[in-house]
Amino acid sequence: DKELGIRTIRVGVLWGAIERKEGEFTRPLEVSYLQQIKKAGLRVKLSLGAVSVVPDWLMQRYPDAYLINEEGKRAVSSVTYLMPELREKLDIALDNMLKFFADEGVLDIVDIIGIDMGPAGEPLYPPNWTQVSDGLYNPPSGPEHFWMYDPYMQADFKRAMQEKYGTIEAANEAWGQHYASFEALTVPMPETVKGAMWNDVLTWYRDVKRRFMEENVQSYLKVINKYAGDRVK
């Protein structure tokens, strides 16, 4: 409280918790908590968890939409960057989240809203420690994984390479490979290719993630501007 020097409280709200059935949004439990914070005269940093905590029904509809790493392991809850309809459904979810707070009169104490690019807002989606059952309490050490082997990413890699090279012959010449067609192309595993081909893989992977993050920013800005104008950072 204020006697302890506290001025701002961080509160998190999760998409998966308020839309347990598609199209049915329930009042966030955090609204009552924010009402108490408002009475205490404190301010709020609001974290809206979305892409890292998608609803179960969404993943049931798109079972291939879990991120897959180079070890063939499926992400615990993180959705692929390229899942169909993700942006549309995310926009609807974010709108409903903030509408609850606006309708309940607690959005006016929110000064900052964190954009979900991972469980803590970090642009490291998904962080390695979130992809094991006890990661919150026993974070694994070691390198981050390459999360680029799900079916949607595989398809996009073929598309991107065909767009860049035009013909498989041109791609093979650049890479020193012998692929029969772009359809036969798959995202290579780390350390299985080098030089121009691995550089193309890393550049494509970076660009996919960058677009994903930029789209997240725009999704949040759109709904924040709708309900709070430019007051909320």
C-alpha positions as CSV (number, residue, x, y, z in Angstrom):
1,D,0.0,0.0,0.0
2,K,1.0,3.6,0.0
3,E,2.5,3.4,3.5
4,L,5.1,1.0,2.1
5,G,5.9,3.3,-0.9
6,I,3.8,1.2,-3.4
7,R,2.2,3.3,-6.1
8,T,1.6,0.9,-9.0
9,I,0.3,-2.7,-9.0
10,R,0.9,-5.1,-11.8
11,V,-2.2,-7.1,-12.7
12,G,-2.4,-9.9,-15.4
13,V,-5.5,-11.0,-17.3
14,L,-5.4,-14.1,-19.6
15,W,-7.4,-14.7,-22.8
16,G,-7.8,-18.3,-22.0
17,A,-9.5,-17.5,-18.7
18,I,-12.2,-15.1,-20.0
19,E,-13.2,-17.0,-23.3
20,R,-13.5,-20.6,-22.2
21,K,-16.0,-21.2,-24.9
22,E,-15.7,-19.5,-28.3
23,G,-17.6,-16.3,-28.4
24,E,-18.6,-16.4,-24.7
25,F,-16.7,-13.9,-22.6
26,T,-16.9,-13.9,-18.9
27,R,-16.2,-11.0,-16.5
28,P,-12.5,-11.2,-15.5
29,L,-12.0,-12.0,-11.8
30,E,-9.4,-9.3,-11.8
31,V,-12.1,-6.6,-12.2
32,S,-13.0,-6.9,-8.5
33,Y,-9.3,-6.8,-7.6
34,L,-8.9,-3.6,-9.6
35,Q,-11.9,-2.0,-7.9
36,Q,-10.1,-2.6,-4.5
37,I,-6.9,-1.1,-6.0
38,K,-8.9,1.9,-7.1
39,K,-10.3,2.5,-3.7
40,A,-6.8,2.4,-2.2
41,G,-5.8,5.2,-4.6
42,L,-3.2,3.0,-6.4
43,R,-2.3,2.8,-10.1
44,V,-2.1,-0.2,-12.4
45,K,0.2,-1.8,-15.0
46,L,-2.1,-4.2,-16.9
47,S,-0.7,-7.3,-18.6
48,L,-3.1,-8.7,-21.2
49,G,-1.9,-12.2,-21.9
50,A,-3.1,-13.4,-25.2
51,V,-0.9,-15.3,-27.7
52,S,1.0,-17.2,-25.0
53,V,-2.2,-18.3,-23.2
54,V,-4.7,-19.0,-26.0
55,P,-8.0,-20.8,-25.0
56,D,-8.1,-24.6,-25.1
57,W,-10.9,-24.5,-27.7
58,L,-8.7,-22.7,-30.2
59,M,-6.0,-25.3,-30.0
60,Q,-8.6,-28.1,-30.3
61,R,-9.8,-26.6,-33.5
62,Y,-6.2,-26.2,-34.8
63,P,-4.3,-29.2,-33.4
64,D,-1.4,-28.5,-35.8
65,A,-1.0,-24.9,-34.5
66,Y,1.3,-25.6,-31.5
67,L,4.8,-24.5,-32.1
68,I,7.3,-27.3,-32.7
69,N,11.0,-27.1,-32.0
70,E,14.0,-28.7,-33.6
71,E,13.7,-31.7,-31.1
72,G,10.2,-32.4,-32.3
73,K,8.7,-31.2,-29.0
74,R,5.4,-29.4,-29.0
75,A,5.0,-26.2,-27.1
76,V,3.0,-26.4,-23.9
77,S,0.6,-23.6,-24.8
78,S,2.2,-21.3,-27.3
79,V,0.6,-21.0,-30.7
80,T,2.4,-20.8,-34.0
81,Y,3.1,-17.4,-35.5
82,L,1.1,-18.3,-38.6
83,M,-2.1,-19.9,-37.3
84,P,-5.1,-19.2,-39.5
85,E,-7.6,-16.6,-38.0
86,L,-5.3,-15.9,-35.1
87,R,-5.2,-12.1,-35.6
88,E,-9.0,-11.9,-36.0
89,K,-9.7,-13.8,-32.9
90,L,-7.0,-12.0,-30.9
91,D,-8.5,-8.6,-31.9
92,I,-11.9,-9.8,-30.6
93,A,-10.5,-11.1,-27.4
94,L,-8.5,-7.9,-26.6
95,D,-11.5,-5.8,-27.3
96,N,-13.6,-7.8,-24.9
97,M,-10.9,-7.7,-22.2
98,L,-10.6,-3.9,-22.2
99,K,-14.4,-3.4,-22.6
100,F,-14.9,-5.2,-19.3
101,F,-12.5,-2.8,-17.5
102,A,-14.0,0.3,-19.2
103,D,-17.6,-0.8,-18.4
104,E,-16.6,-1.5,-14.7
105,G,-14.9,2.0,-14.4
106,V,-11.5,0.7,-13.6
107,L,-9.7,1.4,-16.9
108,D,-9.1,4.9,-15.7
109,I,-6.5,3.7,-13.1
110,V,-4.5,1.8,-15.8
111,D,-1.4,3.7,-16.9
112,I,0.5,1.0,-18.8
113,I,-0.6,-2.0,-20.8
114,G,1.9,-4.7,-21.5
115,I,1.9,-6.3,-25.0
116,D,2.0,-10.0,-25.0
117,M,5.0,-11.3,-27.0
118,G,5.6,-14.0,-24.5
119,P,4.4,-14.8,-20.9
120,A,6.0,-11.8,-19.4
121,G,5.8,-9.5,-22.5
122,E,9.3,-10.2,-23.6
123,P,10.0,-10.4,-27.3
124,L,11.4,-13.9,-26.9
125,Y,8.3,-15.9,-27.9
126,P,8.2,-18.6,-26.6
127,P,10.8,-18.5,-23.8
128,N,12.4,-21.8,-23.1
129,W,11.4,-21.9,-19.5
130,T,7.7,-21.7,-20.3
131,Q,7.7,-24.9,-22.3
132,V,8.2,-27.4,-19.5
133,S,5.6,-28.4,-16.9
134,D,7.5,-26.9,-13.9
135,G,9.3,-24.2,-15.8
136,L,8.0,-21.4,-13.5
137,Y,9.6,-23.1,-10.5
138,N,12.5,-24.9,-12.1
139,P,13.6,-22.9,-15.2
140,P,15.7,-25.1,-17.5
141,S,19.2,-23.9,-18.3
142,G,20.7,-24.1,-21.8
143,P,20.0,-22.4,-25.1
144,E,16.7,-21.3,-26.5
145,H,15.1,-23.6,-29.1
146,F,14.2,-22.9,-32.8
147,W,10.4,-23.0,-32.9
148,M,10.0,-23.2,-36.6
149,Y,9.0,-26.8,-37.4
150,D,5.1,-26.8,-37.2
151,P,3.2,-27.4,-40.4
152,Y,2.3,-23.7,-40.9
153,M,5.9,-22.7,-40.6
154,Q,7.0,-25.4,-42.9
155,A,4.5,-24.3,-45.5
156,D,5.6,-20.6,-45.2
157,F,9.3,-21.5,-45.6
158,K,8.5,-23.2,-48.9
159,R,6.5,-20.1,-50.0
160,A,9.2,-17.6,-48.9
161,M,12.0,-19.5,-50.6
162,Q,10.0,-19.8,-53.8
163,E,9.3,-16.1,-53.7
164,K,13.0,-15.3,-53.2
165,Y,14.5,-17.6,-55.8
166,G,11.7,-18.2,-58.3
167,T,12.9,-21.6,-59.4
168,I,14.2,-24.6,-57.5
169,E,17.2,-24.6,-59.8
170,A,18.2,-21.1,-58.7
171,A,17.7,-22.1,-55.0
172,N,19.8,-25.3,-55.4
173,E,22.6,-23.3,-57.1
174,A,22.7,-20.8,-54.2
175,W,22.6,-23.4,-51.6
176,G,24.7,-26.2,-53.2
177,Q,21.7,-28.6,-52.8
178,H,19.7,-30.9,-55.0
179,Y,16.0,-30.5,-54.1
180,A,13.6,-31.8,-56.7
181,S,11.1,-29.1,-56.1
182,F,10.0,-26.4,-53.5
183,E,7.4,-28.9,-52.4
184,A,10.1,-31.3,-51.3
185,L,11.8,-28.5,-49.3
186,T,11.6,-28.6,-45.5
187,V,13.0,-26.4,-42.8
188,P,16.5,-27.9,-42.2
189,M,17.6,-28.8,-38.7
190,P,20.4,-26.8,-37.1
191,E,23.9,-27.8,-38.2
192,T,22.6,-29.9,-41.1
193,V,23.2,-27.1,-43.6
194,K,25.5,-24.1,-43.7
195,G,26.3,-21.0,-45.6
196,A,23.7,-19.4,-47.8
197,M,20.9,-21.9,-47.0
198,W,21.2,-21.5,-43.2
199,N,21.4,-17.8,-43.6
200,D,18.1,-17.9,-45.6
201,V,16.6,-20.0,-42.8
202,L,17.6,-17.6,-40.0
203,T,16.6,-14.5,-42.0
204,W,13.2,-16.0,-42.8
205,Y,12.7,-17.1,-39.1
206,R,13.7,-13.7,-37.8
207,D,11.3,-12.0,-40.3
208,V,8.4,-14.2,-39.4
209,K,8.8,-13.5,-35.7
210,R,9.3,-9.8,-36.3
211,R,6.0,-9.6,-38.3
212,F,4.3,-11.5,-35.6
213,M,5.5,-9.0,-33.0
214,E,4.6,-6.0,-35.1
215,E,1.1,-7.3,-35.6
216,N,0.7,-7.8,-31.9
217,V,1.7,-4.2,-31.3
218,Q,-0.9,-3.1,-33.8
219,S,-3.6,-5.3,-32.3
220,Y,-3.0,-3.8,-28.9
221,L,-2.8,-0.2,-30.1
222,K,-6.1,-0.5,-31.9
223,V,-8.0,-1.6,-28.8
224,I,-6.2,0.7,-26.4
225,N,-6.9,3.7,-28.6
226,K,-10.5,2.7,-28.8
227,Y,-11.1,2.6,-25.0
228,A,-8.3,4.8,-23.6
229,G,-7.1,7.1,-26.4
230,D,-3.5,8.0,-26.1
231,R,-3.6,8.2,-22.3
232,V,-2.4,4.7,-21.6
233,K,1.2,3.8,-22.6
